[in-house]
Amino acid sequence: MANYDVDLFVIGGGSGGVRAARIAAEHGARVKLAEEYRLGGTCVIRGCVPKKLLVYASRFHGEFEDAAGFGWTVPHASFDWPTLIANKDREIARLEAAYGATLAKAGVEVVKNRAVLLDSHTAQLSSGDRVRAGYILIATGGTPGYGDHIPGLEHAITSNEAFHLREFPRRIVIQGGGYIAVEFAGIFAGLGSHVTLVYRGENILRGFDHEVRTHLRAELEARGIKVITGCKIAAIEKAGAHFAAHLSNGNQISADQVMFATGRKPNVAKLGLKEAGVDLAKDGGVAVDKYSRTSAENIYAVGDVTNRINLTPVAIREGHAFADTVFGGKPTAVDHANVPTAVFSEPEVGTVGLTETQARAVLGRTDIYRAVFKPLKATLSGRDTRVLMKLVVDGMSDRVVGCHIVGEGAAEMVQLAAVAVKMGASKADFDATVALHPTAAEELVTMRKKTASYAREAAE
Ligand SMILES: Cc1cc2nc3c(=O)[nH]c(=O)nc-3n(C[C@H](O)[C@H](O)[C@H](O)COP(=O)(O)OP(=O)(O)OC[C@H]3O[C@@H](n4cnc5c(N)ncnc54)[C@H](O)[C@@H]3O)c2cc1C
């Protein structure tokens, strides 16, 4: 690859791009990476990390309320949004610098530029420079989508802006039913906002197990979040310093902010993909094979831009596998089965594997084990809350194929349950594991009685 300026040119310094660049450099490649905004990408700058920091902030509210039943008197607690945002920004800046240092140490050259492809080996930088590369990796992530255009859409914010609001919204309307909408509903409600969640579908969290969806909705409503389904925002009107969200059901809600969290789309616009011979899949993501190779043989794509499973650890895996495949002499395909995921709502959702509906469509027999119970902490706090734990089991092989939890610590529990599910653990293995008492997780190994059992419905 002596004829090229570099062996690898990476477009996008997010989760996937940074990992790929570092590992490729460690394999001996000459690597250059272009980032148009900030190193770290969505996850670090305006996704997982700042979101989780805001989630932590929002949970103190419930803790203060719960404390009374344990004998505490908490003096009037007040909250300062600018302090939270400034502290969050400081941590994000630290992380961004750490990403830069890691890349520099690995020998990756970083350019703070937008890059666009001119052909399959050439990229144009916004500085005017051009880069000729043997291989190119597209790791440009995704961007928030707004859905259909509606009057007044320009007044709406997305999650990008939510992290930087100058003033805390006392009333907010959030449109969307996915995990980002639900998480921000919890964040703003916990911090003291009146929150209305508006979703056009029949229930929040499409794609999750149906019992998780109904259970979480009830929990959100019990915490004061108003959930309106089967409806959408039809127009937004500015009324002085506030906004009026006109709903498709004819109602109107006044709010300080209107937020759209209606899904994200692969970041492929004006990238020069056509010029480089890179095809898109039907869903709008870059089409790739199992090694993340695109239709152009020297161009690969990883992460959200490929719209496979849009999560940070998946983008990192894909970036690492790409570098091992192309520069490490070790062809590696990423296994996308049984990827655990969470919703950092209040209470949390953790899930891995098949939902009940998915299992019943593919398994000869599906057994369900379910427990709904009041957590120990709620006995003294007096909070009206329930934990849901559900195991989906292949009734023929006894394998646990799905684990779904709603409750405090669900994400931490499911990260570990995912090891067992990935290893192919059976229900008998779960039963043979001695409980750790007193925990909520012990329920996972003590559910002995099937709550339901289904034979596969005959195909029509
Ligand atoms: C609010 C929110 C919360 C989330 N929470 C979670 C969570 O809890 N857990 C989880 O696993 N995932 C979460 N995600 C998803 C996660 O952030 C993404 O899956 C992950 O960041 C994808 O990594 P990526 O490398 O594909 O893209 P990104 O991290 O988006 O990085 C792409 C980078 O490319 C840059 N770029 C784009 N075009 C160009 C160009 N032409 N030239 C130069 N640079 C360019 C962008 O500026 C960006 O920095 C969340 C996302 C959001 C929005």
The ligand as a Tripos MOL2 file, in Angstrom:
@<TRIPOS>MOLECULE
LIG
   53    58     1     0     0
SMALL
NO_CHARGES

@<TRIPOS>ATOM
      1 C1        -29.4080    9.6930   23.5880 C.3       1 LIG1
      2 C2        -28.7040    8.4080   23.2590 C.ar      1 LIG1
      3 C3        -28.4990    7.4780   24.2480 C.ar      1 LIG1
      4 C4        -27.8520    6.2910   23.9600 C.ar      1 LIG1
      5 N1        -27.6750    5.3940   24.9700 N.ar      1 LIG1
      6 C5        -27.0270    4.2290   24.7230 C.ar      1 LIG1
      7 C6        -26.7900    3.3010   25.7780 C.ar      1 LIG1
      8 O1        -27.1800    3.5150   26.9210 O.2       1 LIG1
      9 N2        -26.1090    2.1680   25.4820 N.ar      1 LIG1
     10 C7        -25.6460    1.8990   24.2120 C.ar      1 LIG1
     11 O2        -25.0120    0.8610   24.0060 O.2       1 LIG1
     12 N3        -25.8770    2.7620   23.1960 N.ar      1 LIG1
     13 C8        -26.5400    3.9100   23.4250 C.ar      1 LIG1
     14 N4        -26.7440    4.8020   22.4100 N.ar      1 LIG1
     15 C9        -26.3150    4.4310   21.0470 C.3       1 LIG1
     16 C10       -24.8190    4.6730   20.8630 C.3       1 LIG1
     17 O3        -24.5210    6.0040   21.1730 O.3       1 LIG1
     18 C11       -24.4370    4.3430   19.4240 C.3       1 LIG1
     19 O4        -24.8520    3.0340   19.1160 O.3       1 LIG1
     20 C12       -22.9270    4.4480   19.2040 C.3       1 LIG1
     21 O5        -22.4540    5.7210   19.5310 O.3       1 LIG1
     22 C13       -22.6040    4.1190   17.7490 C.3       1 LIG1
     23 O6        -21.2380    4.2990   17.4980 O.3       1 LIG1
     24 P1        -20.7410    4.6400   16.0250 P.3       1 LIG1
     25 O7        -19.2530    4.5830   16.0810 O.co2     1 LIG1
     26 O8        -21.4320    3.8270   15.0390 O.co2     1 LIG1
     27 O9        -21.2200    6.1360   15.7460 O.3       1 LIG1
     28 P2        -21.0900    7.4740   16.5810 P.3       1 LIG1
     29 O10       -20.6990    7.2320   17.9810 O.co2     1 LIG1
     30 O11       -22.3220    8.2330   16.3130 O.co2     1 LIG1
     31 O12       -19.8500    8.2090   15.8990 O.3       1 LIG1
     32 C14       -19.9110    8.7080   14.6020 C.3       1 LIG1
     33 C15       -18.9660    9.8990   14.5130 C.3       1 LIG1
     34 O13       -18.7740   10.2260   13.1490 O.3       1 LIG1
     35 C16       -18.6730   11.6280   13.0350 C.3       1 LIG1
     36 N5        -18.9610   11.9410   11.6230 N.ar      1 LIG1
     37 C17       -20.1190   11.7480   10.9530 C.ar      1 LIG1
     38 N6        -19.9750   12.0790    9.6440 N.ar      1 LIG1
     39 C18       -18.6750   12.4840    9.4980 C.ar      1 LIG1
     40 C19       -17.9180   12.9230    8.3740 C.ar      1 LIG1
     41 N7        -18.4450   12.9960    7.1500 N.pl3     1 LIG1
     42 N8        -16.6280   13.2680    8.5710 N.ar      1 LIG1
     43 C20       -16.0680   13.1920    9.8120 C.ar      1 LIG1
     44 N9        -16.7450   12.7710   10.8990 N.ar      1 LIG1
     45 C21       -18.0370   12.3980   10.7370 C.ar      1 LIG1
     46 C22       -19.7130   12.1350   14.0170 C.3       1 LIG1
     47 O14       -19.4540   13.4660   14.3960 O.3       1 LIG1
     48 C23       -19.5290   11.1560   15.1680 C.3       1 LIG1
     49 O15       -18.5940   11.6400   16.1140 O.3       1 LIG1
     50 C24       -27.3840    6.0220   22.6530 C.ar      1 LIG1
     51 C25       -27.5840    6.9600   21.6420 C.ar      1 LIG1
     52 C26       -28.2400    8.1450   21.9390 C.ar      1 LIG1
     53 C27       -28.4600    9.1490   20.8520 C.3       1 LIG1
@<TRIPOS>BOND
     1     1     2 1
     2     2     3 ar
     3     2    52 ar
     4     3     4 ar
     5     4     5 ar
     6     4    50 ar
     7     5     6 ar
     8     6     7 ar
     9     6    13 1
    10     7     8 2
    11     7     9 ar
    12     9    10 ar
    13    10    11 2
    14    10    12 ar
    15    12    13 ar
    16    13    14 ar
    17    14    15 1
    18    14    50 ar
    19    15    16 1
    20    16    17 1
    21    16    18 1
    22    18    19 1
    23    18    20 1
    24    20    21 1
    25    20    22 1
    26    22    23 1
    27    23    24 1
    28    24    25 2
    29    24    26 1
    30    24    27 1
    31    27    28 1
    32    28    29 2
    33    28    30 1
    34    28    31 1
    35    31    32 1
    36    32    33 1
    37    33    34 1
    38    33    48 1
    39    34    35 1
    40    35    36 1
    41    35    46 1
    42    36    37 ar
    43    36    45 ar
    44    37    38 ar
    45    38    39 ar
    46    39    40 ar
    47    39    45 ar
    48    40    41 1
    49    40    42 ar
    50    42    43 ar
    51    43    44 ar
    52    44    45 ar
    53    46    47 1
    54    46    48 1
    55    48    49 1
    56    50    51 ar
    57    51    52 ar
    58    52    53 1
@<TRIPOS>SUBSTRUCTURE
     1 LIG1         1 GROUP 0 **** ****
